[in-house]
Amino acid sequence: MVKEKYFYYLYLINALINIINFVPRVLIEHRFEGALMSILISVAIGTTLLVTFTKLIGHFPGEGLPELVHGCFPRMLGIPLLTVFALLWYESGAITLVSFVDITLRYISPDVSPLIALIVFLLLVTLSSRLRTESILYALETTIILNVPLVAYMLIKSLVNPHFSWDAVMQVITHLWTAPNYSSIAGATFIFTGYVNLAIFNRAFQSLKPRQLWMIPISGLLILLITLLVPIGYHGTIGVEDQVFTWFSTADSIRSEFFLVERVLFIFYFTYLSLSLVTAVIHWHIALEIVKTFALKKKTKGSKAASNQDWWILAPMVIATIGMGYFFDQERLGIFGQWFLNVRLIGEMLLIATMLVVYLRRKKRA
């Protein structure tokens, strides 16, 4: 069993990874149309969902979502429900991988074949996603400890840069009271989504009663404001919309004269490469564990047959992700990313509703 600090690691890695995916793009797209108000609203919504789910699943120490669903729902309802959740976790990991292949080709090595880059990432993720839940949490801790100081350094470096335009930031702040739409709220709430990974990782917790939850809305608000405003401070209120991956373009605008590597872009890339791969491992591990509970027959733990079962599940996930890499150009990937953020928020509410039903039924039986 693991300590409660790993709950914060699950939240933190998801909060940090939002910078490079589609959240900045969504917020910047709505910078004059309620992005700042959506951030304030998302802090309230995201914190409420996080606390509610954490309190509910804390009543079932050592149990994951599949066991709870199978114990409280008929099979005809439980299997479709778990399938929906498994697809959402798979898509989250797949989008991260495909996006990072595009980032690698665009900023680091444009001569590399996109297929080779994607296969290398998939090889690392599929092998790691088969590890024990506790082992993945320990790897997550190492990743956080190594990378958070680098992320903090780069954020501070970006804010104290003389080329940062506070006038551009203030221009966006004047639109604070503009009413937001659903897309911007769905995008902003993604920062809090790390708590849903407890659906499987709760198996590793003997008791889950995290303290100092007040730090989550404060840190979430700060990260969201930085996510939106720092790229605007560098590229301007109009020029920022021409950037595809705004934070990588921003990192490429910063120099660190007295650091080991002068171009902050390279530090930023390798930092977020490790964070992205670990995030994909977490999401695919959850999808794998969910599907294993109903798609395949149970085998003896540690047997070769059980190991082969994992590959029968992972193989379609790998093939589908390679297909995404071929089919999605930059425009299609952006559209799909926005669709995923919108659907994900609904999926979170469905997950919490499922946990609420499980809790009430268990309480009634008791």
N, C-alpha and C positions, 0 to 999 in steps of 0.2 A: 504494500500500500504506500501511496505517495502523500507528500505534505500538501497543504492548501495553497502554497505559493505557486504550484503548477496551474491553478485556476487563473491566476493573474498572467502567467506566461501565455496561456491560450488566448486570453483577451488581448495581450500586448502585441503578439505577433500578427494578429489580424488587424489591429489598429495601425501598425506600422506598414503592413503590406498594402493598405488601401491607397497609399501615395502613388504607387506606380501603375495601378490598374485603371479602372474606368471611373472611379469616384472623382478625381480631379477634373476629368473631362466633363462629367455631368455638372459639377458645381460651377466650373468656368463657363459652360454653355449658358447657365442660368444666372450669371453673376449680376446682371441687371434686372433679373426677374425673380427675385426672392431667394437667392442662394444663401444669404446670411440668415434670413429668417428660417429657412429650412434647416440650417445648422442648429439653431436654438431649439426648434421643435424636435429635431432628431435626437438631441441630447436627452430630452424628456422621454421620448418614445423608446429610444434604445436602452436607457437606464431602467425604465419600467419593465421592458421585456426581459432584460438580463436578470434583474433581481427576482422577477416572478419565476422564471424558469429555474434559476439556481435554487430558490427556496423549495420548489416542487420536487426537483430531482434529488435534493438533499435528503428527502425522506426515504430514499431507496439506496442506501450505501452499498457499493459493490455490484450494483445492477446497471445494465445498459438499456437503451431504448428497445431493442428487439425483445429482450426478456419481458419487459414491462408490457409491451404491446401484445405479445403472444399470450400473456397471462390474463389480460383483461378484455381483449377483443376476439370475436370469432375469426377463424382463419380467412374467411371470404372477405373480411374487411381489413384484417391486419396486414395481409400480404400486399394488397394494392397500396396501403398507406405507407408501409416500409419501402416499397418500390419507388414511390414519389420522393421520399426522403433520400434514398440512395442515389437517385438520378441528380438531385440537387447538389449533393456533395461531390458526385463525380464531375458534374459540369463546373463546379467551382474550381476544382483542381485542374481540369482540362483547359479552362480559359486562362488560368495563371500560366500554364506551360506554353500554350500557343502564343500568348502575349509576350512572354519573355524570349521566345524564339525571334519574334519580330523586332524586339528591342535589341537583341544581340546582333542581328543582321544590319540594323539601322545605325547603331552607334559604335559597335565594337569591331565586328569582322564581316563586312558585306560580301566577301568572297566565299564564305562558307555556305555549303548547301543547306537550305532550310530543313530538308529531310534528315540530314545527318545530325544537325543540331537538335532537332526534336527527338530523334531516336536516342541520342545520348542522355537527354533529360529524362525521357521515359524509362530508360534502363535504370537510372539512379532511383527514380521515384517508385517504380514497380518492385524493385528488390527491397527497398527500405520500407514500403508500405506493408510488407508481410511480417515485419518484426513484431515483437510483443508490444502491447500498449504501453507498458511501463518503460520499455527501452526507447520508444519514440518520445515519451515525455522527458527522459533524461537527455536525449539528443536536442530536444527543443530548449531545455535549460542552457545547455552549452552554447547553442546558437544565439540565444538572447544575450547571454553574458558577453560573448565576443563582439556582437554587432551593435548593441544599443549604445555603447560609448562612441562608436564611429558615427552612428546616426545623429547622436546629440552634437558631436563635433561639427558635422556638416550643416546641421540646422543653425547652430550658432554662427558658423562661418557665413552662411547665407544672409543672416539678419544684420550682421555688422559690416557687410560689404558696402563701400561707398556708392556703388552703382545701383543699390536698391532704392527704388522710388517710392517714398512714402506718400507722395501726392497721388499716385495711381491707386494706392490702397485706400486713401481717404475718399477718392471718387467712388469706389465701390461701396464703401461704408455708407455713403449718402442714400443708397438704395436699401438700407436695412429694413425699412417698414413695408417693402413690397411683398405682397402675398406670394408664397411659394406654390408649386404644383407637386403632384404626387411623385414625379420622376426625381426631382431634386431631394425630396424627403427620403425616398427609397434609397438613393445613392448615399446620402449622408449617414443614414442609420447603419450602413454596412460596417462602419468602424467598430460597432459594438457586437458584431455577429460571432465573435470568437467563443462566446458562451455556449453556442449550440453544439460545439464539439464535445461537450460533456455527455451527449447522447451515447457515446461509446466510452469516453475516457472516465466517466463516472465509475466504471468498473474498478479503476485503480485507486479510488478514494474510499477509505474506511469511514470517514466523516467529513462532510463538506459544509462548513459553516464559515465562509470567508468573512474576515473583518475589514474595516476601513473601506467599505464599498463606496464611500463618498469620494474617494480618489478617482473612481472610474468616470463619472460625469465631468469632473474638472479636467482630467487628462484628455478625455474625448473631445471636449470643447476646444482645448488648446491645439490638439492635433488637427482637428477639422479646420480651424482658422488658419493654421500654418499651411495646410494642404491647399487651401483656396488662395490665400493672400500672397504667399511668397512668390509663386510664379507670376502673378500680376505685378508685383513690385519689380520684377526683372524684365518682363516683356511688355508691360503696359496693358492698359485695359482693352485695347484693340488688338495689338500684336499677339497677345497670349492665345487668341483663338486660332492662330495659324500653326500652333505647335501640336503635334500628335501625342507625344508622351511629354507632357509639360515639365515634369520634374527631372527627366533626364536632360532636356534642353536647358533647364535651370542649372543643373549640376555642371553642365558643360560650360556655363558662363562664369564659373567660380574657379579661382586658382588658389592654391595653398603653397606659397613660396617656400616655407620652411618645413614642410612635411616631407615624408619619404617619397610621395608621388605628387607632382605639382598639379596635375589635372584631377580635380575632385571627381570628375565623371568616372574614372576608373575605380576609385574607392567606392563610389556610389553604386556602380554596376555590380561589383563582386559582393558588396554587402547585401544588396537586394537579390542577387542571385541565390545566395545561401538562404535568405529568408523565404524566397519564393519556392525553392525546392522543398524546404521543410514544411511550408504551408500545403503544398501539393501532396506531400507524403501523408500529412495529417488527414486531409480530406479524402484521399483515396483509401487510406486505412479504414476510415469510418464507413465508406461505401462498401468496401470489401467485407467488413465484419457484419454489416447489415444484411447483405445478400447471402452470406454464408449461413445465416440462421434459417433461411427458408428455401434457398435454391438448390442446395446439394445435401446429400445424405451425410449424416454424422459419421466420422471416422475416429479411430483411436488417436488421441492427442500425440503429436510428434511423429506420426507415421508418414511414410512416403506418400500414401494415398491422400492424406490430409493436405500435404504440401502440393500435390498435383491439383487438388480442388481450387486452391488459390489461383493457380495459373489459368484454370478454365474460366474464372471470373474476370481476371485481369486482362486476358487476351482480347475480349471484345472492347474493353475500355481503351486499350492501347490502339486497336484498329480504328475505333471511332475518333480518337484524338488525332491520329495521323490523317484521317479523312477531314477533320476540322482544319488541320494545317494546310491541306491542299485547297479546300473549298473557300475558306475565309480569306479574303483580301482585307486591307485595312478598314475599308468602309463597312464590309459585312461583319467584321469582328467587333467594330464599335457598336453597330446596331444590336448584335447578339449580346454584347456586354450590358447594354442598357436594358434589354429585355430581361436578362438574368437578374439584374439588380431589382427590377420591379417585381418579378416573380418570387425572388428570394424573400422579400419582406412578407409576402403572403404566406410563403412556406414556413417562416418563423412563427407566424401567428397560428398556423395549423399545428405546428409542433407543440406550442405551448397549450393549445386547446386539447391536444392528445394527452399531454402530461397531466392536465387538470382532470380529465376524465379518469385516467389511471389512478390518480390520487384519491378522487372521490370514491371510486369503486373499492380500492384497497381499504379506505377508511370505513366504508360501509360493511365490508366483510369482517373487519376487526371488531 
